[in-house]
Amino acid sequence: MQNLDLWTKLPAAAGVVGLLVAVFFYFRVKALPEGNETMKRIAGYIREGSMAFLAREYKVLAVYAVVVFCALAGAISPMAGAWFLLGAFLSLLAGFIGMKAATYGNVRTAQAAAGGSKADALLTALDGGAVMGLCVAGLSLIGLSAVYLINVGTATLAPSLHAFAVGASSIALFARIGGGIYTKAADVGADIAGKVIENIPEDDPRNPGVIADNVGDNVGDVAGMGADIYESLVAAVVATMAIGLTAPDKAINTLLTVPGDARGIAVALPLILSGIGLVVSIVAIFAARMMRNSAPAVVLRLAMVLPPIVLVGVTALFLPLFNISQNVTVALAAGALGGSAIGLITEYYTGSFNPVKRVAEAAKTGAGTNLIRGMAVGMESVATCLLLVALVAFIANAQMGSLGLYGIALAAVGMLGGTAIVMTVDAYGPISDNAGGIAEMAGLDPSVREITDELDAVGNTTAAIGKGFAIGSATLTVVALFSAYSLEVNHSRAEAGLEAMNLALDNPQILIGILIGAVMPFIVGASTMLAVGNAAGAIVLEIKRQFDTIPGLREGTAEPQPSAIVDIATTAALSQMILPGMVAVAGPVAVGFTLGPAALAGTLAGALAVGASMSLFMANAGGAWDNAKKYIEKGGLGEGHLKRSDTHKSAVVGDTVGDPFKDTSGPGVAILIKVMSVVSLLIAQLVAVHSLFG
């Protein structure tokens, strides 16, 4: 057998290499020309607003982190609290570096387009996105490797992994929801005030909400999405390692074709595979850069689809080194290829295909029919995507036999194997979008906007694919985390001389828990939608006030006051993200210590079933409404239905509803179910033997 200890160093080494490549791209982008003074000034406003939001958000999260550290230090151990802080810190660090790069890349992408080179503009946006993608994957692997290498072979490994995952997950929840509230409040408010009330074009420099809208692209779609994907990778790896630590010996031994250290390999394998995935992603990023002269859509789709296939091939060659069953390859392939398939299905329902065209057609007869059709498309997409996730889980479970739960967890790892390239392509979208806004506000030639619009259109598609990918992987990850929780509880109860947890559906505690869990996604969904609506309303009133009170603003001879809009959006985001965060973190603790471990298991099951469905529905319905509006604007329904027509106005209503659906509430609910599961895994040993009624 090959030296396992040597291979366990691979993820940390891959993480370091990923960070070094990210540093290279960061300074390469920063060294590019920024354009004229107007472009520099606008980009400076966006960068300043983005960093100001992060600074205020991080102060709030620092207080939360200190409180949780003290709780973990008292309930489990100071070391568990320290690992929690590391998981939280690395999540924040990835978001900070990635967003910094995005705010440098946006104006430089606009300048590259101003030079007439679509290839250079694509390359600049891709390099800016690569900083985020590589930081997310690199920092997650460095952190996980540190936890593993320091604690391997000791009883502290499991609680340390769980605490690290809680740090990553809870910070991701706040970052995703806070960023989502900000970006959609600014977007919706600026659109309503500009397009509807003032009847001026999108990204018009007279609109004081435009800068806040561009800031929102960064805090929500770059920093927020980065935290989301970072947390997904950490949670998937930790869930698989947790099952490897607690599964019965008889099941674990089936992992190998000849006798050996099956448990050691089962624990280390997901980390090693993630390291291989990062190496594959780095190669894919450079391959995409070499294809920059091809059509942007072709480059980015190949960049997202090919790495999972390569990862599966490399894994098939790697497994014989440790006498690992090739059934692992099938489980991994099910997840990797299933993730790509979910991306393609999401593109079908949200791209330039029949579902979106039907939503656009429905706008001819009013906003009501447009909304109805969009909701139907979202619901239909849920059925297709979740049935595919179920198929992936079935294949992975069947291949691994008595270690089926481990196979499902590996499928989630496979789905997230290309995290770096997925996040690269996802962050590329907001950079391109910002570039178009800067070009418009700086009054550049219309040909520049044509280039940035083409790049942005591809970015919208890849962003929709990224959301489907994130939610699909979240669903599989939560199934794995649920399994790890059940194993951990029963292991602790056996050590305490108690009977195993009863998960039968005729157990009243399970049924009560399912109902409680089913409620939680609705609480988060409602609170985030209301937060966006209230903040957007305040922004509309402030923009209207500025147009009415600043002489010359409508005529373009006076400057708007974007800082007021930024402050409204920031205050709303930071105040309104608290409730969803408390539901996710405190909910499992309250249920577990009052109703017991079985009720908490039911809560996780109810939240998973409802949350996975709701998040997919919201994300895909929102994407369909958004692209239906853009399809109309591009002349898809003919010249009689272009901007400012009744059809277009109806489509704008759908897009206004869909914006918080797809970028705030949907992603927030997807993270909710992951955070609940990770928190439950962390407290599993305690609730297994300590509860009021369980």
C-alpha positions as CSV (number, residue, x, y, z in Angstrom):
1,M,0.0,0.0,0.0
2,Q,1.2,3.5,-0.8
3,N,2.1,6.0,1.9
4,L,-1.2,7.5,3.0
5,D,0.5,10.1,5.2
6,L,2.2,11.6,2.1
7,W,-1.1,11.8,0.2
8,T,-2.8,13.6,3.0
9,K,-0.4,16.5,2.5
10,L,-1.7,16.9,-1.1
11,P,-4.8,19.1,-0.2
12,A,-2.7,21.6,1.8
13,A,-0.1,21.8,-0.9
14,A,-2.9,22.2,-3.6
15,G,-4.4,24.9,-1.4
16,V,-1.1,26.8,-1.2
17,V,-0.6,26.5,-4.9
18,G,-4.1,27.8,-5.5
19,L,-3.5,30.8,-3.4
20,L,-0.2,31.6,-5.2
21,V,-2.0,31.4,-8.5
22,A,-4.7,33.7,-7.1
23,V,-2.0,36.2,-6.0
24,F,-0.6,36.1,-9.6
25,F,-4.0,36.8,-11.1
26,Y,-4.7,39.6,-8.5
27,F,-1.6,41.5,-9.4
28,R,-2.0,40.9,-13.1
29,V,-5.4,42.4,-13.1
30,K,-4.4,45.3,-10.9
31,A,-1.5,46.1,-13.3
32,L,-3.9,46.6,-16.2
33,P,-4.9,50.1,-17.4
34,E,-8.0,51.6,-15.6
35,G,-9.2,53.9,-18.4
36,N,-10.0,57.6,-18.2
37,E,-10.5,59.7,-15.0
38,T,-14.3,59.3,-15.1
39,M,-14.0,55.6,-15.2
40,K,-11.5,55.6,-12.3
41,R,-13.8,57.9,-10.3
42,I,-16.8,55.6,-10.8
43,A,-14.8,52.5,-10.0
44,G,-13.5,54.2,-6.9
45,Y,-17.1,54.8,-5.7
46,I,-18.0,51.1,-6.3
47,R,-14.8,49.9,-4.5
48,E,-15.3,52.3,-1.6
49,G,-18.9,51.3,-1.1
50,S,-18.1,47.6,-1.3
51,M,-15.4,47.8,1.2
52,A,-17.4,50.0,3.5
53,F,-20.2,47.4,3.5
54,L,-17.8,44.6,4.3
55,A,-16.2,46.6,7.1
56,R,-19.6,47.1,8.8
57,E,-20.7,43.5,8.1
58,Y,-17.5,42.1,9.6
59,K,-17.9,44.1,12.8
60,V,-21.3,42.6,13.3
61,L,-20.0,39.1,12.5
62,A,-17.0,39.6,14.9
63,V,-19.4,40.0,17.8
64,Y,-21.3,36.9,16.8
65,A,-18.0,34.9,16.4
66,V,-16.9,35.9,19.9
67,V,-20.2,34.9,21.5
68,V,-20.2,31.5,19.7
69,F,-16.5,30.9,20.6
70,C,-17.3,31.4,24.3
71,A,-20.3,29.0,24.0
72,L,-18.2,26.3,22.3
73,A,-15.3,26.8,24.7
74,G,-17.6,26.2,27.6
75,A,-19.8,23.4,26.2
76,I,-17.2,21.4,24.3
77,S,-13.6,22.8,24.6
78,P,-11.5,25.9,23.9
79,M,-9.9,24.1,21.0
80,A,-13.3,23.6,19.4
81,G,-14.0,27.3,19.7
82,A,-10.6,28.0,18.1
83,W,-11.4,25.8,15.1
84,F,-14.8,27.6,14.8
85,L,-13.0,30.9,14.6
86,L,-10.6,29.6,11.9
87,G,-13.5,28.4,9.8
88,A,-15.2,31.8,10.1
89,F,-12.0,33.8,9.5
90,L,-11.1,31.9,6.3
91,S,-14.6,32.4,4.9
92,L,-14.4,36.2,5.6
93,L,-10.8,36.3,4.2
94,A,-11.9,34.6,0.9
95,G,-14.7,37.0,0.5
96,F,-12.5,40.1,1.2
97,I,-9.7,39.1,-1.2
98,G,-12.1,38.0,-4.0
99,M,-14.3,41.1,-3.8
100,K,-11.2,43.3,-3.8
101,A,-10.1,41.7,-7.0
102,A,-13.6,42.0,-8.5
103,T,-13.6,45.8,-7.8
104,Y,-10.3,46.1,-9.6
105,G,-11.3,43.9,-12.5
106,N,-14.6,45.7,-13.4
107,V,-13.1,49.0,-14.6
108,R,-10.2,47.2,-16.3
109,T,-12.7,44.9,-18.1
110,A,-14.5,48.0,-19.4
111,Q,-11.2,49.5,-20.5
112,A,-10.2,46.3,-22.3
113,A,-13.6,46.5,-24.1
114,A,-13.0,50.2,-24.9
115,G,-9.8,49.0,-26.7
116,G,-12.1,47.0,-29.0
117,S,-10.9,43.5,-27.8
118,K,-13.6,41.2,-26.7
119,A,-10.9,38.5,-26.0
120,D,-9.0,40.9,-23.7
121,A,-12.2,41.9,-21.8
122,L,-13.1,38.3,-21.4
123,L,-9.6,37.4,-20.1
124,T,-9.7,40.3,-17.6
125,A,-13.0,39.4,-16.2
126,L,-12.0,35.7,-16.0
127,D,-8.8,36.5,-14.2
128,G,-10.6,38.7,-11.7
129,G,-13.1,35.9,-11.1
130,A,-10.2,33.4,-10.7
131,V,-9.0,35.2,-7.6
132,M,-12.3,34.5,-5.9
133,G,-12.5,30.9,-7.1
134,L,-9.0,30.0,-6.1
135,C,-9.2,31.7,-2.7
136,V,-12.4,29.9,-1.9
137,A,-11.1,26.4,-2.8
138,G,-7.5,27.1,-1.5
139,L,-8.5,28.5,1.9
140,S,-11.1,25.8,2.5
141,L,-8.5,23.0,1.8
142,I,-5.8,24.7,3.9
143,G,-8.2,25.0,6.8
144,L,-9.6,21.5,6.6
145,S,-6.0,20.1,6.2
146,A,-4.9,22.0,9.3
147,V,-7.8,20.5,11.3
148,Y,-7.1,17.0,10.0
149,L,-3.3,16.9,10.3
150,I,-3.3,18.4,13.8
151,N,-6.0,16.1,15.2
152,V,-5.8,12.9,13.2
153,G,-5.7,9.8,15.4
154,T,-7.2,11.6,18.4
155,A,-10.6,11.9,19.9
156,T,-10.6,15.6,19.1
157,L,-10.8,15.2,15.3
158,A,-14.6,14.9,15.1
159,P,-15.5,17.9,17.3
160,S,-12.7,20.0,15.7
161,L,-14.0,19.2,12.1
162,H,-17.6,20.0,13.2
163,A,-16.6,23.3,14.9
164,F,-14.7,24.4,11.8
165,A,-17.7,23.6,9.6
166,V,-20.0,25.6,11.9
167,G,-17.7,28.6,11.6
168,A,-17.7,28.3,7.8
169,S,-21.5,27.7,7.6
170,S,-22.8,30.3,9.9
171,I,-20.6,33.1,8.4
172,A,-21.7,32.0,4.9
173,L,-25.3,32.3,6.0
174,F,-24.9,35.9,7.2
175,A,-22.7,36.8,4.2
176,R,-25.1,35.4,1.6
177,I,-28.3,36.7,3.2
178,G,-26.8,40.1,4.1
179,G,-25.2,40.5,0.7
180,G,-28.4,39.3,-1.0
181,I,-30.6,41.8,0.8
182,Y,-28.2,44.6,-0.1
183,T,-27.8,43.8,-3.7
184,K,-31.5,43.2,-4.4
185,A,-32.7,46.2,-2.4
186,A,-30.3,48.4,-4.3
187,D,-31.2,46.8,-7.7
188,V,-34.9,46.8,-7.3
189,G,-35.0,50.3,-5.8
190,A,-32.7,51.8,-8.5
191,D,-34.8,50.1,-11.2
192,I,-38.2,51.2,-10.0
193,A,-37.0,54.8,-9.4
194,G,-35.1,55.1,-12.6
195,K,-37.1,53.1,-15.2
196,V,-40.6,53.5,-13.8
197,I,-40.7,56.9,-12.0
198,E,-38.1,58.9,-13.8
199,N,-38.2,57.0,-17.1
200,I,-34.5,57.0,-17.6
201,P,-32.2,54.2,-18.9
202,E,-30.6,51.5,-16.8
203,D,-27.2,52.6,-15.4
204,D,-28.0,56.2,-16.1
205,P,-25.3,58.3,-14.2
206,R,-28.1,60.7,-13.0
207,N,-29.6,57.8,-10.9
208,P,-28.1,57.9,-7.4
209,G,-29.0,54.2,-7.0
210,V,-26.8,53.0,-9.8
211,I,-23.6,53.0,-7.7
212,A,-25.3,51.1,-4.9
213,D,-26.6,48.6,-7.5
214,N,-23.0,48.0,-8.7
215,V,-21.8,47.7,-5.1
216,G,-24.5,45.1,-4.6
217,D,-23.2,43.0,-7.4
218,N,-19.9,42.7,-5.5
219,V,-21.2,42.1,-2.0
220,G,-23.9,39.7,-3.0
221,D,-22.8,37.9,-6.1
222,V,-19.1,37.8,-5.3
223,A,-18.5,37.9,-1.6
224,G,-21.8,36.3,-0.7
225,M,-21.7,33.6,-3.4
226,G,-18.0,32.9,-2.5
227,A,-18.9,32.3,1.2
228,D,-21.8,30.0,0.0
229,I,-19.5,27.8,-2.2
230,Y,-16.7,27.8,0.4
231,E,-19.2,26.5,3.0
232,S,-20.6,23.9,0.6
233,L,-17.2,22.4,0.0
234,V,-16.3,22.4,3.7
235,A,-19.7,20.8,4.7
236,A,-19.4,18.1,2.1
237,V,-15.9,17.1,3.1
238,V,-16.7,17.2,6.8
239,A,-19.9,15.1,6.4
240,T,-17.9,12.4,4.5
241,M,-15.1,12.4,7.0
242,A,-17.7,12.3,9.9
243,I,-19.3,9.2,8.4
244,G,-15.9,7.7,7.9
245,L,-15.2,8.2,11.6
246,T,-18.4,6.7,13.0
247,A,-19.6,4.1,10.5
248,P,-19.5,0.4,11.7
249,D,-16.2,-1.5,11.2
250,K,-17.9,-4.1,9.0
251,A,-19.2,-1.4,6.6
252,I,-16.0,0.5,6.5
253,N,-14.0,-2.6,5.6
254,T,-15.9,-2.9,2.4
255,L,-14.2,0.2,1.1
256,L,-11.0,-1.8,0.4
257,T,-10.4,-4.7,-1.9
258,V,-7.7,-6.1,0.4
259,P,-7.4,-5.7,4.2
260,G,-5.8,-2.4,5.4
261,D,-6.4,0.8,7.3
262,A,-9.9,1.2,5.8
263,R,-11.1,3.8,8.4
264,G,-8.0,6.0,8.0
265,I,-8.5,6.0,4.2
266,A,-12.3,6.6,4.6
267,V,-11.6,9.7,6.7
268,A,-8.8,11.1,4.5
269,L,-10.2,10.2,1.1
270,P,-12.7,13.2,0.7
271,L,-10.0,15.6,1.5
272,I,-7.5,14.1,-0.9
273,L,-10.1,14.0,-3.7
274,S,-10.9,17.7,-3.1
275,G,-7.2,18.5,-3.4
276,I,-7.1,16.6,-6.8
277,G,-10.2,18.6,-7.8
278,L,-8.4,21.9,-7.1
279,V,-5.4,20.9,-9.2
280,V,-7.8,20.0,-12.1
281,S,-9.6,23.3,-11.7
282,I,-6.3,25.3,-11.9
283,V,-5.5,23.5,-15.1
284,A,-9.0,24.3,-16.4
285,I,-8.7,28.0,-15.6
286,F,-5.5,28.2,-17.6
287,A,-7.1,26.2,-20.4
288,A,-10.0,28.6,-20.5
289,R,-7.6,31.6,-20.7
290,M,-5.9,29.9,-23.8
291,M,-9.4,29.7,-25.5
292,R,-10.1,33.4,-24.9
293,N,-10.5,34.1,-28.7
294,S,-13.4,31.6,-28.9
295,A,-17.0,32.6,-28.2
296,P,-17.4,33.5,-24.5
297,A,-20.3,31.1,-24.0
298,V,-18.3,28.2,-25.4
299,V,-15.2,29.0,-23.2
300,L,-17.2,29.3,-20.0
301,R,-19.4,26.3,-20.5
302,L,-16.4,24.0,-21.3
303,A,-14.6,25.4,-18.3
304,M,-17.5,24.3,-16.0
305,V,-18.3,21.0,-17.7
306,L,-14.9,19.4,-18.4
307,P,-13.3,19.5,-14.9
308,P,-15.8,17.0,-13.3
309,I,-15.2,14.6,-16.1
310,V,-11.4,14.9,-15.7
311,L,-11.7,14.5,-12.0
312,V,-13.5,11.2,-12.4
313,G,-10.8,9.9,-14.8
314,V,-8.0,10.9,-12.4
315,T,-9.8,9.3,-9.5
316,A,-10.2,6.0,-11.4
317,L,-6.4,6.0,-11.8
318,F,-5.7,7.1,-8.2
319,L,-7.9,4.5,-6.3
320,P,-5.8,1.4,-7.1
321,L,-2.9,3.0,-5.2
322,F,-4.8,2.3,-2.0
323,N,-6.7,-0.8,-3.0
324,I,-9.9,1.2,-2.9
325,S,-13.0,-0.3,-4.6
326,Q,-13.7,1.3,-7.9
327,N,-17.3,1.6,-6.7
328,V,-16.0,4.8,-5.2
329,T,-15.3,6.1,-8.7
330,V,-19.0,5.4,-9.7
331,A,-20.3,7.2,-6.6
332,L,-18.0,10.1,-7.3
333,A,-18.9,10.1,-11.0
334,A,-22.6,10.1,-10.1
335,G,-22.1,13.3,-8.1
336,A,-19.8,15.0,-10.6
337,L,-21.8,14.3,-13.7
338,G,-25.1,14.8,-11.8
339,G,-23.9,18.3,-10.9
340,S,-23.1,19.1,-14.5
341,A,-26.5,17.8,-15.5
342,I,-28.3,20.0,-12.9
343,G,-26.4,22.9,-14.4
344,L,-27.6,22.1,-17.9
345,I,-31.2,21.6,-16.6
346,T,-31.1,25.0,-14.8
347,E,-29.8,26.6,-18.0
348,Y,-32.7,25.1,-19.9
349,Y,-35.3,26.6,-17.5
350,T,-33.6,30.0,-17.2
351,G,-31.7,30.5,-20.5
352,S,-32.8,31.3,-24.1
353,F,-35.0,28.2,-24.4
354,N,-38.7,27.5,-24.6
355,P,-39.6,27.9,-20.9
356,V,-38.2,31.5,-20.8
357,K,-39.8,32.3,-24.2
358,R,-43.2,31.2,-22.9
359,V,-42.7,33.4,-19.9
360,A,-42.0,36.3,-22.3
361,E,-45.0,35.5,-24.4
362,A,-47.2,35.5,-21.3
363,A,-46.2,39.1,-20.6
364,K,-48.2,40.2,-23.7
365,T,-51.4,39.7,-21.7
366,G,-50.2,41.5,-18.6
367,A,-48.0,41.2,-15.5
368,G,-50.4,38.6,-13.9
369,T,-50.0,36.0,-16.6
370,N,-46.2,36.7,-16.7
371,L,-46.0,35.9,-13.0
372,I,-48.2,32.8,-13.3
373,R,-46.1,31.4,-16.1
374,G,-42.8,32.1,-14.3
375,M,-44.0,30.4,-11.2
376,A,-45.0,27.4,-13.2
377,V,-41.6,27.2,-14.8
378,G,-39.9,27.4,-11.4
379,M,-42.1,24.6,-10.0
380,E,-41.5,22.3,-13.0
381,S,-37.7,22.8,-12.7
382,V,-37.9,21.7,-9.1
383,A,-39.3,18.3,-10.1
384,T,-36.6,17.7,-12.7
385,C,-33.7,18.8,-10.6
386,L,-34.7,17.0,-7.4
387,L,-35.5,13.8,-9.2
388,L,-32.0,14.0,-10.6
389,V,-30.5,14.5,-7.2
390,A,-32.5,11.5,-6.0
391,L,-31.1,9.5,-8.9
392,V,-27.5,10.5,-8.0
393,A,-28.1,9.5,-4.3
394,F,-29.7,6.2,-5.4
395,I,-26.7,5.3,-7.7
396,A,-24.1,6.3,-5.0
397,N,-25.9,4.3,-2.3
398,A,-26.4,1.2,-4.5
399,Q,-22.7,1.2,-5.5
400,M,-21.4,1.3,-2.0
401,G,-23.6,-1.3,-0.4
402,S,-23.5,-1.3,3.4
403,L,-21.4,1.9,3.1
404,G,-24.1,3.6,1.0
405,L,-24.3,6.7,3.2
406,Y,-20.6,7.2,2.6
407,G,-21.2,6.9,-1.1
408,I,-23.9,9.6,-1.0
409,A,-21.5,11.9,0.8
410,L,-18.7,11.1,-1.8
411,A,-21.2,12.0,-4.5
412,A,-21.6,15.5,-2.9
413,V,-17.8,15.8,-2.8
414,G,-17.7,14.9,-6.5
415,M,-20.3,17.5,-7.3
416,L,-18.1,20.1,-5.6
417,G,-14.8,18.8,-7.0
418,G,-14.6,21.7,-9.5
419,T,-15.4,24.4,-6.9
420,A,-12.6,26.7,-7.9
421,I,-13.6,26.8,-11.6
422,V,-17.3,27.1,-10.8
423,M,-16.7,30.1,-8.5
424,T,-14.3,31.6,-11.1
425,V,-17.0,31.6,-13.7
426,D,-19.6,32.7,-11.2
427,A,-17.6,35.7,-10.1
428,Y,-16.8,36.6,-13.7
429,G,-20.5,37.5,-14.2
430,P,-20.7,40.4,-11.7
431,I,-17.4,41.8,-12.9
432,S,-18.7,41.9,-16.5
433,D,-22.0,43.4,-15.3
434,N,-20.1,46.1,-13.4
435,A,-18.0,46.8,-16.5
436,G,-21.1,47.5,-18.5
437,G,-22.4,49.9,-15.8
438,I,-19.1,51.7,-15.7
439,A,-19.1,52.0,-19.5
440,E,-22.6,53.5,-19.5
441,M,-22.0,55.9,-16.6
442,A,-18.7,57.1,-18.1
443,G,-20.3,57.7,-21.5
444,L,-18.1,55.4,-23.5
445,D,-18.9,54.5,-27.1
446,P,-21.9,52.2,-27.5
447,S,-19.6,49.5,-29.0
448,V,-18.1,49.1,-25.6
449,R,-21.4,48.4,-24.0
450,E,-22.1,45.9,-26.8
451,I,-19.0,43.9,-25.8
452,T,-19.7,44.1,-22.0
453,D,-23.4,43.2,-22.6
454,E,-22.4,40.0,-24.5
455,L,-20.0,39.1,-21.7
456,D,-22.7,39.9,-19.1
457,A,-25.3,37.8,-20.9
458,V,-23.1,34.8,-20.7
459,G,-22.4,35.7,-17.0
460,N,-26.2,35.6,-16.3
461,T,-26.4,32.1,-17.8
462,T,-23.4,30.8,-15.8
463,A,-24.7,32.5,-12.6
464,A,-28.0,30.6,-13.0
465,I,-26.1,27.4,-13.6
466,G,-24.0,28.2,-10.5
467,K,-27.1,28.6,-8.4
468,G,-28.5,25.3,-9.5
469,F,-25.2,23.6,-8.9
470,A,-25.0,25.2,-5.4
471,I,-28.5,24.1,-4.4
472,G,-28.1,20.6,-5.9
473,S,-24.8,20.1,-4.0
474,A,-26.4,21.5,-0.9
475,T,-29.2,18.9,-1.0
476,L,-26.8,16.0,-1.3
477,T,-24.5,17.5,1.4
478,V,-27.4,17.8,3.8
479,V,-28.4,14.1,3.2
480,A,-24.8,13.2,4.1
481,L,-24.8,15.5,7.1
482,F,-28.1,14.0,8.3
483,S,-26.5,10.5,8.0
484,A,-23.5,11.7,10.0
485,Y,-25.7,13.2,12.7
486,S,-27.6,9.9,13.1
487,L,-24.4,7.9,13.3
488,E,-22.9,10.4,15.8
489,V,-26.1,10.3,18.0
490,N,-26.3,6.5,18.1
491,H,-22.6,6.2,18.8
492,S,-22.9,8.5,21.8
493,R,-26.0,6.8,23.0
494,A,-24.4,3.4,22.8
495,E,-21.4,4.7,24.9
496,A,-23.9,6.0,27.5
497,G,-25.7,2.7,27.6
498,L,-28.9,4.1,26.0
499,E,-31.0,2.6,23.2
500,A,-30.5,3.8,19.6
501,M,-32.5,6.7,18.3
502,N,-35.9,5.8,16.9
503,L,-36.2,7.2,13.4
504,A,-39.5,5.4,12.5
505,L,-42.1,7.7,11.0
506,D,-44.7,6.6,13.6
507,N,-42.5,8.2,16.3
508,P,-44.4,11.4,17.4
509,Q,-41.1,13.2,18.0
510,I,-40.1,12.6,14.4
511,L,-43.4,13.9,13.1
512,I,-43.4,17.0,15.3
513,G,-39.8,17.7,14.2
514,I,-40.7,17.4,10.5
515,L,-43.4,20.0,11.0
516,I,-41.0,22.3,12.8
517,G,-38.4,21.9,10.1
518,A,-40.9,22.5,7.4
519,V,-41.7,25.9,8.9
520,M,-38.1,27.2,9.0
521,P,-37.5,27.8,5.3
522,F,-40.7,29.8,5.2
523,I,-39.6,32.0,8.1
524,V,-36.3,32.7,6.3
525,G,-37.9,33.2,2.9
526,A,-40.5,35.6,4.3
527,S,-38.1,37.6,6.4
528,T,-35.6,38.1,3.5
529,M,-38.3,39.0,1.0
530,L,-39.7,41.6,3.4
531,A,-36.3,43.0,4.0
532,V,-35.7,43.5,0.3
533,G,-39.1,45.0,-0.2
534,N,-38.9,47.5,2.7
535,A,-35.3,48.6,1.9
536,A,-36.2,48.9,-1.8
537,G,-39.1,51.2,-0.9
538,A,-36.9,53.4,1.2
539,I,-34.4,53.6,-1.6
540,V,-37.1,54.6,-4.1
541,L,-38.2,57.4,-1.8
542,E,-34.6,58.6,-1.3
543,I,-33.9,58.6,-5.1
544,K,-37.2,60.5,-5.7
545,R,-36.2,63.0,-3.0
546,Q,-32.9,63.7,-4.7
547,F,-34.4,64.2,-8.1
548,D,-36.9,66.6,-6.6
549,T,-34.5,68.6,-4.4
550,I,-31.2,68.6,-6.2
551,P,-31.3,71.4,-8.9
552,G,-30.0,70.2,-12.3
553,L,-30.0,66.5,-11.4
554,R,-32.7,65.6,-14.0
555,E,-30.8,67.6,-16.6
556,G,-27.5,65.9,-15.8
557,T,-25.8,69.1,-14.7
558,A,-25.6,68.2,-11.0
559,E,-24.1,65.2,-9.2
560,P,-26.3,62.7,-7.3
561,Q,-25.6,61.5,-3.7
562,P,-25.1,57.8,-4.0
563,S,-23.7,57.5,-0.4
564,A,-27.2,57.9,1.0
565,I,-28.5,54.9,-1.0
566,V,-25.5,52.8,0.0
567,D,-26.2,53.6,3.6
568,I,-29.9,52.7,3.4
569,A,-29.0,49.3,1.7
570,T,-26.2,48.6,4.2
571,T,-28.3,49.3,7.3
572,A,-31.2,47.2,6.0
573,A,-28.9,44.3,5.1
574,L,-27.1,44.2,8.4
575,S,-30.2,44.6,10.6
576,Q,-32.4,42.1,8.7
577,M,-29.8,39.3,8.4
578,I,-30.0,38.6,12.2
579,L,-33.3,36.8,12.3
580,P,-32.5,34.2,9.5
581,G,-29.1,33.6,11.2
582,M,-30.7,33.0,14.6
583,V,-33.3,30.6,13.1
584,A,-30.5,28.5,11.5
585,V,-28.1,28.5,14.5
586,A,-30.5,28.6,17.5
587,G,-33.3,26.5,16.0
588,P,-31.5,23.2,16.1
589,V,-30.1,23.9,19.5
590,A,-33.5,24.7,20.9
591,V,-35.2,21.6,19.4
592,G,-32.4,19.2,20.3
593,F,-32.1,20.2,23.9
594,T,-35.8,20.4,24.5
595,L,-37.4,17.7,22.4
596,G,-34.5,15.4,21.9
597,P,-32.3,13.9,19.1
598,A,-35.2,12.2,17.3
599,A,-37.2,15.5,17.1
600,L,-34.0,17.2,15.8
601,A,-33.6,14.5,13.2
602,G,-37.2,15.1,12.1
603,T,-36.5,18.9,12.0
604,L,-33.6,18.3,9.7
605,A,-35.7,16.1,7.4
606,G,-38.5,18.6,7.2
607,A,-36.2,21.5,6.5
608,L,-34.4,19.5,3.8
609,A,-37.5,18.5,1.9
610,V,-39.1,21.9,2.0
611,G,-35.9,24.0,1.8
612,A,-34.4,22.2,-1.2
613,S,-37.7,22.5,-3.1
614,M,-38.3,26.1,-2.2
615,S,-34.7,27.3,-3.0
616,L,-34.7,25.7,-6.4
617,F,-38.2,27.1,-7.1
618,M,-37.2,30.6,-6.2
619,A,-33.8,30.5,-8.0
620,N,-35.2,29.2,-11.3
621,A,-38.4,31.1,-11.3
622,G,-36.4,34.3,-10.7
623,G,-34.0,33.4,-13.4
624,A,-36.8,32.8,-15.9
625,W,-38.4,36.1,-15.2
626,D,-35.1,37.9,-15.5
627,N,-34.2,36.4,-18.8
628,A,-37.7,36.7,-20.2
629,K,-37.4,40.5,-19.7
630,K,-34.0,40.5,-21.4
631,Y,-35.4,38.3,-24.3
632,I,-38.1,41.0,-24.8
633,E,-35.5,43.8,-24.7
634,K,-33.4,42.1,-27.4
635,G,-36.4,42.0,-29.7
636,G,-37.4,38.3,-29.2
637,L,-41.1,39.2,-29.5
638,G,-40.7,41.8,-32.3
639,E,-40.3,45.6,-32.4
640,G,-43.7,46.2,-31.0
641,H,-42.7,44.8,-27.6
642,L,-39.4,46.5,-26.9
643,K,-38.5,48.7,-23.9
644,R,-41.3,50.9,-22.6
645,S,-44.0,48.8,-24.3
646,D,-46.8,47.4,-22.1
647,T,-45.3,43.9,-22.6
648,H,-41.9,45.0,-21.4
649,K,-43.5,46.8,-18.4
650,S,-45.2,43.5,-17.5
651,A,-42.0,41.6,-17.8
652,V,-40.3,44.2,-15.5
653,V,-42.8,43.4,-12.8
654,G,-41.9,39.7,-13.0
655,D,-38.2,40.5,-12.9
656,T,-38.8,42.8,-9.9
657,V,-40.4,39.9,-8.0
658,G,-37.8,37.4,-9.3
659,D,-34.7,39.4,-8.2
660,P,-35.1,38.7,-4.5
661,F,-36.3,35.3,-5.3
662,K,-33.2,34.2,-7.1
663,D,-30.5,36.3,-5.4
664,T,-31.7,36.6,-1.8
665,S,-34.4,34.2,-0.5
666,G,-33.5,31.2,-2.7
667,P,-29.8,31.1,-1.8
668,G,-30.6,32.0,1.8
669,V,-32.9,29.0,2.2
670,A,-30.3,26.7,0.6
671,I,-27.7,27.8,3.2
672,L,-30.3,27.5,6.0
673,I,-30.6,23.8,5.6
674,K,-26.8,23.3,5.5
675,V,-26.2,25.4,8.6
676,M,-28.9,23.6,10.5
677,S,-27.4,20.3,9.7
678,V,-23.8,21.3,10.6
679,V,-24.9,22.8,13.9
680,S,-26.9,19.6,14.6
681,L,-23.8,17.5,13.9
682,L,-21.7,19.7,16.3
683,I,-24.2,19.2,19.2
684,A,-25.0,15.6,18.4
685,Q,-22.9,14.2,21.2
686,L,-24.6,16.5,23.7
687,V,-28.3,16.2,22.6
688,A,-27.8,12.4,22.4
689,V,-27.8,12.1,26.2
690,H,-29.0,15.6,27.4
691,S,-32.5,16.8,26.6
692,L,-35.6,17.7,28.5
693,F,-38.1,15.5,26.8
694,G,-36.1,13.2,24.6
